[in-house]
Amino acid sequence: MIELDFYGTLVAASLVLLLGRGLVTRVSFLRSYNIPEPVAGGLVVAVLLLILRTFDIEVRFDTSLQTPLMLAFFATIGLSADLASLKKGGRIVGIFLLAVIGLLVVQNAMGIGLATLLGLDPLMGLLTGSITLAGGHGTGAAWGAVFSEKYGLASASELALASATFGLVLGGLIGGPVARLLIKRVQVPGCSPQQAPRLPRGFEQPNKERSITPFSFVETLALIAVSLLVGNLLNGLLHGTAFELPTFVCVLFVGVVLRNSLSALGLYQVFEREVSVLGNVSLSLFLAIALMSLKLWDLAALALPIFIILAVQALVMALFAIFVTFRVMGSNYDAAVLAAGHCGFGLGATPTAIANMQAVTQRYGPSQIAFLVVPMVGAFFIDIVNVIVIKLYLTLPFFAAV
């Protein structure tokens, strides 16, 4: 057993990012199919750890930094949210949210239908639907406990975590290829010789240089720290009430309020380029730690019928992004980037969605609409509507009889 402490894990995560950058730079396949750098490096390390485990060598990481990094990333999403811009994108956000709800309904219908066809408990189909795919590890663990305690489903929590792991891996792998296929059908917006190329905004092109100063860095770091502190306090106040929300949603909400309140009062204008730098660093390290610490052997524990259901779900996600998300969002470049993002949080999580879109926009060019819409829907609305959809499915007659 090899155990890496906080510092060792931070070094390992940094090396994973450097490995991912080297792989994407040198391997044309990864570059052509827009595979995010943290995904490329993290999965290589996860596979190596799986091989070492066959020789009875196991490596454990200190993942205590993972949650603060995720929360810091969502704080920067909130600090980047200008309500005036969000108001302009209200209709687009609404359309995308309808597409997301449509996928949740389809995922659960496919899961239940395939589980019934394969002779499994329909609850297993629901667990391999939107609970773990759109919901991720946190939602999966929560509902797994409910299914075990209330419905008597054996090993529900283990199945939920393994399914969420499968979704996280596939979510980071299929988004880029889906975008590549769709971009062949559209005209990629370019910059005419008369137009000066604009500075990248938000999270669109993480590798572009941005002018920062030590003092602006400290200012932005303070805003993120306040968002984390107040967001955690808000989460504690709401815990156990009808308004309880995941911590990252509270942190994001505080970031939105903080940015727009300071701006409205004329006290401070958030330095967006600085926010994007810190947000991209947090996102990259979070994904590196999450992916390199994946226990791929958990996937081997999935029985063949469950694996079939999850494989079909991944195929359904890709087809839904191509034939539904892309079309309802306008069948243009922005729609292709949105489709890549939808693959990310439709199977995995919002950070995976952002990484997918970054891999696309870093190569083909920015998409302000995608980076406006996906974080808001993926962070604010997905958990709320997912709970509603799940509870509606649980009211079906064959679940009531369980």
C-alpha positions in Angstrom: 0.0 0.0 0.0 1.4 3.4 -1.0 -0.4 6.4 0.5 0.3 9.9 -0.8 -0.4 12.8 1.6 -1.8 16.2 0.7 1.5 17.4 -0.8 2.2 14.1 -2.7 -1.4 14.2 -4.1 -0.9 17.8 -5.3 2.4 16.9 -7.0 0.7 13.8 -8.6 -2.3 16.0 -9.8 0.1 18.5 -11.3 2.0 15.7 -13.1 -1.2 14.3 -14.4 -2.0 17.7 -16.0 1.4 17.9 -17.6 1.0 14.3 -18.8 -2.4 15.2 -20.3 -1.0 18.2 -22.0 1.9 16.2 -23.5 -0.5 13.4 -24.7 -2.9 15.8 -26.4 -0.1 17.8 -28.0 1.7 14.7 -29.4 -1.2 12.2 -30.1 -3.2 13.4 -33.0 -6.1 11.1 -32.2 -6.7 12.8 -28.9 -6.3 16.3 -30.4 -8.6 15.5 -33.3 -11.3 14.2 -31.1 -11.0 17.1 -28.6 -10.3 14.9 -25.5 -9.7 17.2 -22.5 -6.2 17.2 -21.1 -7.2 16.3 -17.5 -9.2 13.4 -18.9 -6.4 12.1 -21.0 -3.8 12.3 -18.3 -6.1 11.1 -15.5 -7.3 8.0 -17.3 -3.8 6.9 -18.2 -2.8 7.1 -14.5 -6.0 5.3 -13.5 -5.2 2.5 -15.9 -1.7 2.3 -14.6 -3.0 2.0 -11.0 -5.4 -0.7 -12.2 -2.4 -2.6 -13.6 -0.4 -2.1 -10.4 -3.3 -3.5 -8.4 -3.0 -6.8 -10.2 0.5 -7.0 -8.6 -1.0 -6.3 -5.1 0.3 -2.7 -5.2 -2.3 -0.1 -4.4 -1.9 3.7 -4.4 -4.2 5.9 -2.3 -4.4 9.6 -2.6 -5.4 12.3 -0.1 -8.5 13.7 -1.8 -9.2 16.3 0.9 -8.3 19.0 -1.7 -10.9 17.8 -4.2 -14.0 19.3 -2.7 -12.5 22.8 -2.0 -11.2 22.8 -5.6 -14.7 21.9 -6.9 -16.3 24.6 -4.8 -13.7 27.2 -5.8 -14.5 26.4 -9.5 -18.3 26.9 -8.9 -17.5 30.1 -7.0 -15.7 31.4 -10.1 -18.7 30.4 -12.2 -20.9 32.5 -10.0 -18.5 35.4 -10.0 -18.5 35.3 -13.8 -22.2 35.5 -14.1 -23.4 38.9 -15.1 -27.1 39.1 -14.6 -27.5 41.5 -17.5 -26.0 39.0 -19.8 -28.0 36.1 -18.3 -31.2 38.1 -18.9 -30.2 38.3 -22.6 -29.7 34.6 -22.7 -32.9 33.7 -20.8 -34.7 32.2 -23.8 -31.6 30.1 -24.7 -31.2 28.9 -21.2 -34.9 27.9 -21.2 -34.6 25.9 -24.4 -31.5 24.1 -23.2 -33.1 23.3 -19.9 -36.0 21.7 -21.8 -33.5 19.6 -23.8 -31.9 18.6 -20.5 -35.2 17.6 -18.9 -35.9 15.5 -22.1 -32.7 13.6 -21.6 -33.5 12.9 -17.9 -36.8 11.4 -18.9 -35.2 9.3 -21.7 -32.4 8.1 -19.4 -34.8 6.8 -16.8 -37.1 5.2 -19.4 -34.2 3.4 -21.0 -32.8 2.3 -17.7 -36.1 0.9 -16.4 -37.0 -0.6 -19.8 -33.6 -2.4 -20.2 -33.6 -3.6 -16.6 -37.1 -5.1 -17.0 -36.1 -6.7 -20.4 -32.9 -8.2 -18.8 -34.9 -9.5 -15.8 -33.5 -7.1 -13.2 -35.3 -5.1 -10.6 -36.7 -1.9 -12.2 -35.0 0.1 -9.4 -31.6 -0.9 -10.8 -32.7 0.6 -14.1 -33.6 3.8 -12.3 -30.3 3.8 -10.5 -28.4 3.4 -13.8 -30.5 6.3 -15.3 -30.4 10.0 -14.4 -29.7 9.3 -10.7 -26.1 8.4 -11.3 -25.5 9.7 -14.8 -26.8 13.2 -14.7 -26.6 13.2 -10.9 -23.1 12.0 -10.4 -21.5 10.3 -7.3 -23.2 12.5 -4.7 -26.7 12.0 -6.0 -26.0 8.4 -6.6 -24.8 7.7 -3.1 -27.8 9.5 -1.6 -30.4 7.6 -3.6 -28.5 4.4 -3.2 -29.0 4.7 0.5 -32.7 5.4 0.0 -33.1 2.4 -2.3 -31.3 0.1 0.2 -33.2 1.3 3.3 -36.7 2.0 1.9 -36.9 -0.5 -1.0 -34.5 -3.2 0.3 -32.4 -3.2 -2.9 -29.1 -5.0 -2.1 -25.8 -3.3 -2.9 -27.6 -0.2 -4.2 -24.9 2.2 -3.0 -22.1 0.2 -4.6 -24.0 -0.1 -7.8 -24.6 3.7 -7.7 -21.0 4.6 -7.2 -19.8 2.2 -9.9 -22.4 3.6 -12.4 -21.4 7.2 -11.6 -17.8 6.3 -12.2 -18.6 4.8 -15.6 -20.6 7.9 -16.5 -17.8 10.2 -15.4 -15.3 8.4 -17.7 -17.6 8.2 -20.7 -18.8 11.8 -20.2 -15.2 13.0 -20.6 -14.6 10.8 -23.7 -17.6 11.2 -25.9 -18.2 15.0 -25.8 -15.2 15.8 -28.0 -16.0 13.3 -30.7 -19.6 14.4 -30.8 -18.6 18.0 -31.2 -16.1 17.0 -33.9 -18.8 15.2 -35.9 -21.2 18.2 -35.6 -18.7 20.9 -36.4 -18.1 19.3 -39.8 -21.7 20.4 -40.6 -21.5 24.0 -39.5 -19.5 27.1 -40.3 -17.0 27.9 -37.6 -17.0 31.6 -36.8 -13.7 33.2 -37.8 -12.1 36.6 -37.4 -11.8 38.8 -40.5 -8.4 40.6 -41.1 -10.1 43.9 -40.2 -11.2 42.6 -36.8 -8.8 42.6 -33.9 -9.0 39.3 -32.1 -10.7 39.9 -28.8 -9.4 38.7 -25.4 -11.0 35.4 -24.3 -13.7 35.7 -21.7 -14.5 33.4 -18.9 -13.6 29.8 -19.5 -13.7 29.7 -23.3 -10.0 29.4 -24.1 -8.0 28.4 -21.0 -4.6 28.4 -22.6 -4.8 32.1 -23.9 -2.7 34.6 -22.0 -4.4 37.0 -19.7 -2.9 40.1 -18.0 -3.0 39.9 -14.2 -1.3 41.6 -11.3 -0.5 40.3 -7.8 -3.0 42.7 -6.2 -5.8 41.7 -8.6 -5.0 38.1 -7.9 -5.4 38.7 -4.1 -8.7 40.6 -4.7 -10.2 37.7 -6.8 -8.9 35.1 -4.3 -10.7 37.1 -1.5 -14.0 37.0 -3.5 -13.7 33.3 -4.0 -12.9 32.8 -0.3 -16.0 34.8 0.7 -18.1 32.8 -1.7 -16.9 29.6 -0.2 -17.4 30.8 3.4 -20.9 32.3 2.9 -21.9 29.4 0.6 -21.1 26.8 3.3 -22.9 28.8 5.9 -25.9 29.1 3.7 -25.8 25.4 3.0 -25.7 24.8 6.8 -28.8 27.0 7.3 -30.8 25.2 4.6 -29.8 21.7 5.7 -32.8 19.6 6.6 -35.3 22.1 5.2 -37.5 22.0 2.1 -35.0 24.4 0.5 -31.9 22.3 1.0 -29.5 22.5 -1.9 -26.1 21.0 -2.7 -23.2 23.0 -1.3 -21.8 23.9 -4.7 -25.1 25.4 -5.7 -25.0 27.6 -2.6 -21.5 28.7 -3.3 -22.3 29.5 -6.9 -25.4 31.5 -5.8 -23.3 33.5 -3.4 -20.8 34.2 -6.2 -23.6 35.5 -8.4 -25.0 37.8 -5.7 -21.6 39.0 -4.7 -20.5 39.9 -8.2 -23.7 41.7 -9.2 -24.2 43.4 -5.8 -20.8 45.0 -5.9 -21.3 46.0 -9.5 -24.8 47.5 -8.9 -23.5 49.5 -5.9 -20.5 50.8 -7.9 -18.1 49.4 -5.3 -16.1 46.9 -7.4 -16.0 45.4 -10.9 -15.0 41.7 -10.9 -11.9 41.2 -13.0 -13.2 38.4 -15.3 -9.8 37.4 -16.7 -8.5 36.8 -13.2 -11.5 34.9 -12.2 -11.2 32.6 -15.3 -7.5 31.9 -14.5 -8.3 30.8 -10.9 -11.3 28.9 -12.1 -9.4 27.0 -14.8 -6.7 26.1 -12.3 -9.3 24.8 -9.8 -11.1 22.9 -12.5 -8.0 21.3 -13.9 -6.7 20.2 -10.5 -10.1 18.9 -9.5 -10.5 16.8 -12.6 -7.0 15.5 -12.3 -7.5 14.3 -8.7 -11.0 12.9 -9.5 -9.8 11.0 -12.6 -6.5 9.7 -11.3 -8.1 8.4 -8.1 -10.9 6.5 -10.0 -11.1 2.9 -8.9 -11.5 1.4 -12.3 -11.8 -2.1 -10.7 -15.2 -1.0 -9.4 -16.3 -1.1 -13.0 -15.2 -4.7 -13.3 -17.6 -5.5 -10.5 -20.6 -4.5 -12.7 -22.5 -7.5 -13.8 -22.9 -7.9 -17.6 -26.6 -6.8 -17.7 -25.7 -3.5 -15.8 -22.8 -2.9 -18.1 -25.1 -3.4 -21.1 -27.5 -0.8 -19.7 -24.7 1.8 -19.1 -23.2 1.2 -22.5 -26.6 1.8 -24.1 -27.1 4.9 -22.0 -23.8 6.3 -23.3 -24.9 5.6 -26.8 -28.3 7.3 -26.1 -26.5 10.3 -24.7 -24.4 10.7 -27.9 -27.4 10.3 -30.1 -29.5 12.7 -28.1 -26.8 15.3 -28.2 -26.5 14.9 -32.0 -30.1 14.7 -33.0 -31.9 16.7 -30.2 -29.5 19.1 -28.4 -27.7 20.2 -31.5 -30.9 20.8 -33.5 -33.0 22.6 -30.8 -30.1 24.9 -30.0 -29.8 26.1 -33.5 -27.6 23.6 -35.5 -24.7 26.0 -35.5 -21.2 26.2 -33.9 -22.6 27.2 -30.5 -25.0 24.3 -30.6 -22.1 21.9 -31.3 -20.2 23.2 -28.3 -23.4 23.0 -26.2 -23.8 19.3 -27.4 -20.3 18.6 -26.1 -21.1 20.2 -22.8 -24.4 18.2 -22.5 -22.5 15.0 -23.0 -20.2 16.0 -20.1 -22.9 16.6 -17.4 -25.5 14.3 -19.0 -23.2 11.4 -18.1 -20.8 12.9 -15.6 -20.7 16.3 -14.0 -20.6 20.0 -14.8 -16.8 20.3 -14.5 -16.6 17.5 -17.1 -18.9 19.5 -19.3 -16.7 22.6 -19.0 -13.6 20.6 -19.8 -15.3 19.1 -22.9 -16.3 22.6 -24.1 -12.8 24.0 -23.4 -11.2 21.3 -25.5 -13.5 22.3 -28.4 -13.2 26.1 -28.1 -9.5 26.0 -27.5 -9.2 24.4 -31.0 -12.0 26.0 -33.0 -12.7 29.3 -31.3 -14.8 30.8 -28.4 -18.5 30.3 -27.8 -19.9 32.8 -25.3 -23.4 31.3 -25.4 -22.2 27.8 -24.4 -20.2 29.1 -21.5 -23.1 31.2 -20.3 -25.8 28.5 -20.6 -24.1 25.2 -19.5 -22.8 26.3 -16.1 -26.1 27.8 -15.1 -28.2 24.8 -16.2 -25.6 22.3 -15.0 -25.2 23.9 -11.6 -28.5 25.6 -10.8 -31.2 23.6 -12.5 -30.0 20.0 -13.1 -30.2 18.8 -9.5 -33.6 20.4 -8.9 -35.3 19.0 -12.1 -33.5 15.6 -11.7 -35.1 15.2 -8.2 -38.5 16.0 -9.6 -38.1 13.6 -12.5 -36.9 10.8 -10.3 -39.8 11.2 -7.8 -42.3 11.2 -10.6 -40.9 7.9 -11.9 -41.1 6.5 -8.3 -44.9 7.1 -8.4 -45.3 4.6 -11.2 -47.4 1.6 -10.3 -44.7 -1.0 -10.4 -42.5 1.0 -8.0 -45.4 1.6 -5.6 -45.8 -2.2 -5.5 -42.1 -2.8 -4.6 
